[in-house]
Amino acid sequence: MLRSLSAVALFVITLSACAPEMPTPGGAQFFAQNCSSCHGAKALGDGPRAADFDVPPPNLTELSALNGGIFPTEAVFAQIYGYSGRHQFGGMPDFGPDFGGPMVDWVSRSGEVIPTPRALVELAEYIESVQR
Protein backbone atom coordinates (compact mmCIF):
# COMPACT_ATOMS: atom_id res chain seq x y z
CA MET A 1 0.00 0.00 0.00
CA LEU A 2 2.77 2.42 0.94
CA ARG A 3 4.60 1.60 -2.29
CA SER A 4 1.43 2.41 -4.29
CA LEU A 5 1.02 5.75 -2.54
CA SER A 6 4.65 6.63 -3.23
CA ALA A 7 4.22 5.80 -6.89
CA VAL A 8 1.08 7.96 -7.12
CA ALA A 9 2.82 10.86 -5.35
CA LEU A 10 5.78 10.63 -7.72
CA PHE A 11 3.41 10.57 -10.71
CA VAL A 12 1.54 13.67 -9.48
CA ILE A 13 4.77 15.56 -8.83
CA THR A 14 6.04 14.63 -12.29
CA LEU A 15 2.79 15.75 -13.92
CA SER A 16 2.79 19.04 -12.08
CA ALA A 17 6.29 19.78 -13.34
CA CYS A 18 5.02 19.39 -16.92
CA ALA A 19 1.90 21.50 -16.47
CA PRO A 20 1.97 25.07 -17.79
CA GLU A 21 2.34 27.72 -15.14
CA MET A 22 -0.97 29.17 -14.12
CA PRO A 23 -1.28 32.77 -13.04
CA THR A 24 -1.41 33.29 -9.32
CA PRO A 25 -4.67 34.38 -7.72
CA GLY A 26 -2.99 37.68 -6.82
CA GLY A 27 -3.00 38.89 -10.43
CA ALA A 28 -6.67 38.07 -10.94
CA GLN A 29 -7.54 39.71 -7.65
CA PHE A 30 -5.59 42.88 -8.47
CA PHE A 31 -7.30 43.01 -11.87
CA ALA A 32 -10.77 42.60 -10.35
CA GLN A 33 -10.12 45.32 -7.77
CA ASN A 34 -8.27 47.86 -9.90
CA CYS A 35 -8.76 47.22 -13.61
CA SER A 36 -12.18 45.72 -14.23
CA SER A 37 -14.07 48.99 -13.71
CA CYS A 38 -12.53 50.25 -16.97
CA HIS A 39 -11.43 47.10 -18.82
CA GLY A 40 -14.39 44.94 -17.76
CA ALA A 41 -14.55 41.72 -15.77
CA LYS A 42 -13.41 39.73 -18.80
CA ALA A 43 -10.82 42.34 -19.90
CA LEU A 44 -12.79 43.18 -23.07
CA GLY A 45 -12.59 46.96 -22.57
CA ASP A 46 -16.23 47.16 -21.59
CA GLY A 47 -16.13 48.03 -17.90
CA PRO A 48 -18.77 50.26 -16.31
CA ARG A 49 -16.43 53.29 -16.52
CA ALA A 50 -15.34 52.68 -20.15
CA ALA A 51 -17.85 55.20 -21.49
CA ASP A 52 -16.32 57.94 -19.31
CA PHE A 53 -13.26 58.24 -21.56
CA ASP A 54 -12.77 59.88 -24.95
CA VAL A 55 -10.57 56.94 -25.92
CA PRO A 56 -12.07 53.69 -24.61
CA PRO A 57 -9.94 51.26 -22.62
CA PRO A 58 -8.45 48.57 -24.86
CA ASN A 59 -9.64 45.00 -25.10
CA LEU A 60 -6.82 43.32 -23.21
CA THR A 61 -7.65 39.86 -24.58
CA GLU A 62 -6.22 40.87 -27.97
CA LEU A 63 -2.75 42.02 -26.94
CA SER A 64 -0.98 38.88 -28.18
CA ALA A 65 -2.96 38.83 -31.43
CA LEU A 66 -2.05 42.47 -32.09
CA ASN A 67 1.62 41.65 -31.41
CA GLY A 68 2.14 38.78 -33.86
CA GLY A 69 0.97 36.13 -31.41
CA ILE A 70 3.49 37.09 -28.72
CA PHE A 71 2.33 38.55 -25.44
CA PRO A 72 4.03 41.97 -25.09
CA THR A 73 5.05 41.61 -21.45
CA GLU A 74 7.43 44.56 -21.37
CA ALA A 75 4.84 46.90 -22.89
CA VAL A 76 2.22 45.65 -20.43
CA PHE A 77 4.62 46.29 -17.53
CA ALA A 78 5.31 49.80 -18.80
CA GLN A 79 1.66 50.69 -19.32
CA ILE A 80 0.55 49.41 -15.93
CA TYR A 81 3.49 50.55 -13.85
CA GLY A 82 3.63 53.99 -15.38
CA TYR A 83 7.16 54.11 -16.78
CA SER A 84 7.80 57.48 -18.38
CA GLY A 85 7.30 57.70 -22.11
CA ARG A 86 4.62 55.05 -22.31
CA HIS A 87 1.63 55.47 -24.58
CA GLN A 88 -1.36 56.08 -22.39
CA PHE A 89 -4.99 56.69 -23.12
CA GLY A 90 -6.43 59.59 -21.16
CA GLY A 91 -7.24 58.29 -17.72
CA MET A 92 -4.94 55.28 -17.26
CA PRO A 93 -3.80 55.57 -13.65
CA ASP A 94 -0.17 55.15 -12.68
CA PHE A 95 -0.18 51.95 -10.62
CA GLY A 96 3.55 52.05 -9.79
CA PRO A 97 2.95 53.00 -6.16
CA ASP A 98 0.67 49.96 -5.75
CA PHE A 99 3.57 47.60 -6.51
CA GLY A 100 5.77 48.38 -3.53
CA GLY A 101 5.90 44.80 -2.27
CA PRO A 102 8.48 42.09 -2.81
CA MET A 103 10.57 41.93 -5.97
CA VAL A 104 11.23 38.87 -8.13
CA ASP A 105 13.73 38.25 -10.89
CA TRP A 106 11.78 38.41 -14.14
CA VAL A 107 13.59 37.14 -17.23
CA SER A 108 12.95 39.02 -20.49
CA ARG A 109 12.77 37.34 -23.90
CA SER A 110 16.37 38.45 -24.49
CA GLY A 111 17.45 36.67 -21.31
CA GLU A 112 17.99 39.79 -19.22
CA VAL A 113 17.14 39.32 -15.55
CA ILE A 114 15.19 42.31 -14.29
CA PRO A 115 14.11 42.79 -10.67
CA THR A 116 10.37 43.44 -10.97
CA PRO A 117 7.60 43.84 -8.39
CA ARG A 118 6.00 40.44 -7.87
CA ALA A 119 2.49 41.91 -7.96
CA LEU A 120 3.20 43.45 -11.39
CA VAL A 121 4.45 40.11 -12.72
CA GLU A 122 1.35 38.37 -11.34
CA LEU A 123 -0.96 40.92 -12.96
CA ALA A 124 0.79 40.59 -16.32
CA GLU A 125 0.58 36.79 -16.04
CA TYR A 126 -3.15 37.10 -15.41
CA ILE A 127 -3.61 39.35 -18.44
CA GLU A 128 -1.57 36.91 -20.53
CA SER A 129 -3.87 34.09 -19.36
CA VAL A 130 -6.95 35.82 -20.87
CA GLN A 131 -5.49 36.13 -24.37
CA ARG A 132 -7.60 34.71 -27.20
Number of C-alpha atoms within 10 A of each C-alpha: 6 7 8 9 10 11 12 12 12 12 11 11 11 11 10 11 9 8 8 7 10 10 17 14 12 17 20 21 14 17 22 16 11 13 20 21 17 23 24 21 17 16 23 17 22 19 18 13 15 18 13 11 13 10 12 18 25 17 15 19 19 18 22 17 13 11 10 9 12 11 20 17 18 11 15 20 19 18 21 19 19 18 14 8 8 14 12 15 14 11 13 15 14 14 15 16 9 12 15 12 12 10 15 15 13 15 12 11 10 6 8 10 12 12 12 17 20 19 20 26 23 21 23 23 20 21 23 21 15 15 16 11
